[in-house]
Amino acid sequence: MGHKILITGGTKGIGRAAAEALLACEQTDAVWLTYASDSAAAAACRDELLSRYPTKELYISQLDVADPEAPQQVLDEAKALGWYPTAVLFNANLTYREPFGAYDADAWRRVFDANVHFPVFLTEKLAPLMEPGGVFVFTGSMMAIEPHGTSLAYAVTKSAVHALVRNLVKHIEPYQHRTVGIAPGFVDTEWQKNKPAEIRRNIENKVALHRFATPEEIGEVFRLAVENSYLNGDIIPVSGGYSYK
C-alpha cells in the first residue's frame, strides 16, 4: 500500500513544496491538501499538480484549522473519500503580530486553536483509524528554539508544537505510529517576501548561508520525515546556520 498523505495548508508555500516532493515519490498514491481561504490559488494549485502528476489521486478542500469543528470535518471528509491518511502533515498555522501590551484575548486563543489544539484533537481522532505505521509531521519553527520579537503567540505555540512532537510518542506508540517535527528558520514564502529589504538583509546577516531557505528545500525535509521510518519524537531544525545574536 502506498502513501496517502494529508497536508493542511498545502496549496501554498512550504505545504505546496512538501506536496510536490511527496507526489514525486513513487510510493505516494494520494495527496489531500487543505487551504484556508484563497480558493483561486487552491484551484490553480490543483490544476498544476494534476498536470504534473496525472496518475496520482489529488483532493483539495477548504478547512479553517482554528474552528473547533475542524477535526470532525477532516474525519467526515476522509470517510467520504473512502480512505484515512497514512501520513498527516500539520502545516497550516496562524500568527498574531500585535505588540506586547495590546493583545486581544480572542485573537490570542485563535492562534492556539489553529497551531496547537487542532493537531492535538485531530491526532487523537485519527490515530486509531489509521493503518499501523502512520506518521504525524508537525511544522515547528526556529522561533521555538531561538528568541525572536515578531510574534509571542506564534513562538509560544510553536514551542508547544515541539513539546507535542516529543510527548505524543508515548501516546501514539500503541497504534504503531510516529511523530516528527520540522523547525524551519526563515523561508522565502509569501510571509517573508513582503518584508522590507532592510529587514531581510538583517535576517540574512544572521544566517551563516546568508539567504532564506526555499520552500522546496523544506519540502524535501518533509518527504524525509515521511519516508525515514526511524525518525520518531525528533525535531529537525533547518536554519541555514541561524543565530539571533
N, C-alpha and C positions, 0 to 999 in steps of 0.2 A: 504494500500500500504506500502511495506517495504522500508527500506533504500536502496538507490542506491548511492554509495559513490565513488568519485574521489579523489585519493591521489597522488599528484605529489611527485616524489622522493620516491615511495612506495615500492621498491623492496629490500631496504637495511635499516639497522639501525632503526631509530625512525619510519620512514614511514612504514617499513615492520612490526614492532611491532604493530603499530596502525592498520594496515590491519588485522593482526591476531586477535587483540582484537575485532574488529568490525565484522569480519567473524564469530567469536564465538557467536555473538549476534543473537538471534533468529529472530529479526526484520530486519536483513540485508538480502537483496535479491541478490545484485550485488555489486561487487567492481571492480573499474578500477584503475590500477596502472600505473604510468609512470616512466620511467628511462631515464638517460642522455646518457650513452654510453656503459655500461657494459652489452652487450646482453647475455653473458653466465650466469652471475648472475641472470639476469631477467628471463631467461628460467628455471633455477634451482628453482627460487622462484615460478614461475608459477606451475611447476610440484609438488613441495612440498605442496603448498596451495591447489591445486586441489585434491591431495591425502587425505588431511585432511578434506576438505570441499567439497565433491563431489556434493552436492546438490546446491551449490551457483554458480552464474554466475561470471566468472572472466575474465577480459580483461586486457592485458598489451600492452603498446605502448611506443615507443621512443619519447621523447619530449625535446627540448632544450628551457628551460624557459627564456633564455636570448635572444632568437630570437624574434624580433618584431612581427613575424607572428604566434608565438605560440598560442595566444588566439584564433585566427581564426582556427588554426589546431585542437584545442580542440573542437570547435563548429562543425567543419566538421566531426570529428570522432564521436561525440555524435549523430549527425544526422544519420550517417551510422549505429550506434549501435541501434538506434530506441528509445533512452531514454536520458533524461537530469538528472544529479545527483540531489539528494535531499540534499547531503552534499558534500562540497568541502574542502579538507584538503590541504592547501598550505604548503608542507613540503620541496620541492626541493629548494635549495638555493646555492649560491656561496660565497666564501670568497676570500680575497686578502691580502697576508701577506708581501708584500714588505715594507721596513722600511719607516717611515715618512721622506719626503725629496727626495724620489726616486720613486714617484708614476708615473705610466703610465696612461694617461687620459682615453684611450680606455678601459683598464682593470678595472679602477675605475667605468666607466659608465656601463660596463657589469655586475658588481655586483648589481648596482641599477636596471638595466633592469630585472635581474633574481629575485631579492628579493622584489622589490617594484613595478616596472612598470607592470610586468606580472600579479601579482594578482589583481592590480587595474583594468586593462583593461579586464581581464577575468571575474571578478566580474561584471563589467559594462555590459558585453555582456550576461552573464548567468542569472543574477538576473531576468530579465523579462521573461525568458523562463522556469524557474524552477517553480514547484508547490509551492504554498504558504506554509510556514513552513520550508523552507530550512535553511541551516546554512553554513556559511563560517568560517572555523577554520584556523587560521594563526599560524605558528611556529615563535614565537618571540625568545627572549633569555635573560638570566640574564645579558648579556653584554650590553643590552639596559637599565639596571637598575643600575648595579654596573660598575664602570670604569675598563677597562682591556686593557692591552697593546698589545695584539696579532694582531688585525686587526681593524684599524679605519673604513675601508669601511664596514666591517661586522657589527660592533657595531652601526654605524650611520644608516645603512639600517634597522637594527632590531629596532632601536628607531622609525624609520618611520613606521615600521610594527605595533608597539604598538599604534602609533597615528592613523593609519588606522583603527585598530580594534575599537577604541573609536568613531572616526568620521564617519565611514561608517554606524553606527547605524541609523543615520538620513536619509541617502541616500537610504538604502535598506528597511527602515520601510514601505514604500508604497507597497512593494512586500511581506510583512509579513515574511521576513527572519531575521535571527540572525547573529551576528558576534562574534567570541570568539578568544582570543589569549592565547597561552600557552607559557610560558617563562621558558624553561628548563635551569638548570645550566649545570654542566659537566656530560656527559652521555657516557657510555662505547660503543661508536661507533668506526668505523674504524679510524675516525679522531683523536680520543683520545687514542686509544690503541697503536698507534705508537709513542706516546710521550716518551721521555726518562724517566726512572724510577724516577730520582731525581725530575723532573718537576711534575710528577704525585704525588709524595709524598708531594711536596709543596702545590699542589692544595688540596689534601686530608686533609692536616692540616688546611686549611681554611674552611672546610666543617664540620659542627657540627657532622654529622654522619660518618665522616672520610672515605668516599668512594664516588665513582662515582655512579650515578643512572644507572640502567639497562635500555635498550631500552623498555623492557616490562613494567616497571613502568611508563614511559612516555606514552607509548601506551594506557594504561588504562585511562590516563587523557584525551586523545583524544576521547576515547569512551564516557567518561563523558560529554565532550563538545557537542558531537552529541546527546546524549540521554537526557540531562537535558535541558528542554525547557525554563527554566528561566534564563539561562546564556546568557547574551547579552551585548556586549560592555565591557566585563570583560577580564582582563589579569590575568591568573592563573600562579603564579610563582611556580616552582618545583625545589627547590635548595638544599634540604637536610640541610638547615641552613647555606648557604654560606655567607661569608663576606670577601671582598678583603683585609681588614685591617690585 
